[in-house]
């Protein structure tokens, strides 16, 4: 994805306020061997880009004055109640150095799983994104979680999914975290039990 930015010469809250009034968002690019660069971005373009999942987890082509460099979106601040992006931080990417990124999880095939088809279970997503480490060239846009074989009462753990080549999960104290669970709603369990009890009386 391509992002166009402009060098930002003025610093400080007053300068940032003037930028926002002019329809631009202040930002910064940091990391690597070069010095941090203050930038300005078109607010509306940035606001709409932030709605795209890929913008948060893809290597971006940042163009400034005709030169392009690879960056990752690292942080952004929104106004408390206005639809206004206050600031955005981007980190330079070295193609030869591993990066640590949160990647969205895409859950597929829930509707054909035994849990849903046979038991009318509800599949809950415990995690919606996964911390991964990889070289920039191996960064996936998302990680797919196949739910087609999940049975009622079972859980899907990290060890149950296949990560793309070159990608490893970054664990935070858990060896094999739960990613999703399949549970039968409490009301349905009691209804099924009551039906079985009626059948036994006959």
C-alpha positions in Angstrom: 0.0 0.0 0.0 1.2 3.4 -0.9 1.1 6.5 1.4 2.1 10.0 0.3 3.5 12.3 3.0 5.1 15.7 3.0 8.1 17.0 5.1 6.9 19.0 8.2 9.2 21.8 9.1 7.3 23.4 12.0 7.1 21.6 15.3 5.0 22.1 18.4 1.3 22.0 19.3 0.5 25.3 17.6 2.0 24.1 14.3 0.2 20.8 14.6 -3.1 22.6 15.2 -2.6 24.7 12.1 -1.9 21.5 10.1 -5.1 19.9 11.3 -7.1 23.0 10.5 -5.7 22.8 7.0 -6.9 19.1 6.6 -3.6 17.5 7.4 -2.3 15.1 10.1 1.1 15.4 11.7 3.2 12.3 11.9 6.7 11.0 12.3 8.9 8.3 10.7 11.6 6.8 13.0 13.9 3.8 13.2 16.8 2.5 11.2 20.0 4.4 10.8 18.4 7.7 9.6 17.2 10.4 11.9 13.5 10.7 12.7 11.5 12.7 10.1 8.5 14.9 10.9 5.8 14.5 8.3 2.3 15.6 7.4 -0.3 13.4 5.7 -3.6 14.2 4.0 -6.1 13.7 6.8 -9.0 12.2 4.8 -6.8 9.8 3.0 -5.2 8.6 6.3 -8.6 8.4 8.0 -10.0 6.1 5.3 -6.8 4.1 5.1 -7.0 3.4 8.9 -10.3 1.6 8.3 -8.6 -1.0 6.1 -7.3 -4.0 8.0 -4.2 -4.3 5.7 -3.1 -0.8 6.5 -2.3 -1.9 10.1 -0.5 -5.1 9.3 1.3 -4.5 5.9 4.6 -3.0 4.8 3.6 0.4 3.5 5.4 2.4 0.7 5.8 5.9 2.1 6.6 8.5 -0.5 8.1 11.8 0.5 9.3 14.3 -2.2 9.6 11.6 -4.8 11.6 9.1 -2.6 9.9 6.0 -1.3 10.8 4.0 1.8 9.3 0.9 3.5 7.5 1.6 6.8 5.0 0.1 9.2 2.2 1.9 11.0 3.2 1.7 14.7 0.7 3.9 16.4 -2.0 6.6 15.9 -4.0 8.8 18.1 -7.7 9.6 17.5 -9.7 12.6 18.9 -11.8 11.5 21.9 -15.1 12.2 20.2 -14.5 13.7 16.7 -13.6 11.7 13.7 -10.2 13.2 13.7 -6.8 11.5 13.5 -4.5 13.6 15.7 -1.1 11.9 15.0 0.5 8.9 13.3 3.8 7.1 14.0 5.6 5.0 11.3 8.7 2.9 11.7 11.2 2.3 9.0 11.6 -1.3 7.9 14.9 -3.1 7.0 14.3 -6.0 4.7 17.0 -8.0 6.4 15.8 -7.5 10.0 12.9 -9.3 11.6 9.9 -7.2 12.6 7.4 -7.8 15.4 3.8 -7.1 14.3 0.2 -7.8 15.3 -1.5 -9.7 12.4 -5.3 -10.2 12.2 -6.8 -13.6 12.5 -9.4 -14.7 9.9 -11.7 -17.4 11.0 -13.1 -19.6 8.3 -15.4 -22.7 7.9 -17.2 -22.2 11.2 -20.5 -23.0 9.6 -19.4 -26.5 8.4 -17.8 -27.5 11.7 -19.4 -30.4 13.7 -19.8 -27.9 16.6 -22.1 -25.7 14.6 -23.7 -28.2 12.3 -24.4 -31.0 14.7 -24.6 -29.3 18.1 -25.6 -25.7 17.2 -22.6 -24.5 19.3 -21.4 -20.9 19.4 -17.8 -20.4 18.4 -16.2 -17.5 20.4 -13.0 -15.8 19.2 -10.7 -15.5 22.2 -8.1 -13.8 20.1 -8.6 -11.6 17.0 -5.0 -10.9 16.3 -1.6 -12.6 16.8 1.8 -11.2 17.6 4.2 -12.5 15.0 7.9 -12.2 14.2 9.2 -12.5 10.6 11.3 -10.8 7.9 9.3 -8.0 6.2 9.1 -10.0 3.0 7.4 -12.9 4.8 4.8 -10.7 6.6 1.3 -12.1 6.0 -1.7 -9.8 5.6 -3.6 -12.1 8.0 -3.4 -15.6 9.5 -6.2 -18.1 8.7 -7.8 -20.2 11.4 -9.7 -23.2 9.9 -12.6 -24.1 12.2 -14.0 -26.9 10.0 -13.1 -29.8 12.4 -14.0 -28.1 15.7 -16.4 -30.1 17.9 -18.7 -28.8 20.6 -16.9 -28.2 23.9 -13.5 -28.1 22.2 -11.0 -25.2 21.9 -8.7 -24.2 19.1 -5.1 -23.5 20.3 -2.2 -21.8 18.7 -0.7 -25.3 18.0 -3.8 -26.2 15.9 -3.1 -23.5 13.2 -0.5 -23.4 10.5 1.6 -20.3 10.4 2.9 -19.1 7.0 6.5 -20.0 6.1 9.0 -17.8 7.9 6.5 -16.6 10.5 6.7 -17.4 14.2 4.3 -16.5 17.0 5.5 -14.2 19.8 4.2 -15.7 23.0 3.5 -13.7 26.1 3.9 -16.2 28.9 1.5 -18.7 27.4 3.0 -21.7 25.6 -0.1 -22.6 23.6 -2.8 -19.9 24.0 -6.5 -20.5 23.2 -7.6 -18.8 20.0 -11.3 -19.9 19.9 -13.8 -22.0 21.8 -17.0 -23.9 20.8 -19.6 -23.9 23.5 -23.3 -24.9 23.5 -25.5 -22.1 24.8 -26.7 -22.8 28.4 -30.4 -22.5 27.4 -30.0 -25.1 24.7 -28.3 -27.5 27.0 -31.1 -27.4 29.5 -33.7 -27.7 26.7 -32.0 -30.8 25.3 -31.8 -32.3 28.7 -35.5 -31.7 29.3 -36.3 -33.3 26.0 -34.3 -36.4 26.8 -36.1 -36.6 30.2 -39.5 -36.5 28.5 -38.3 -39.2 26.1 -37.2 -41.4 29.0 -40.6 -41.2 30.6 -42.2 -42.6 27.5 
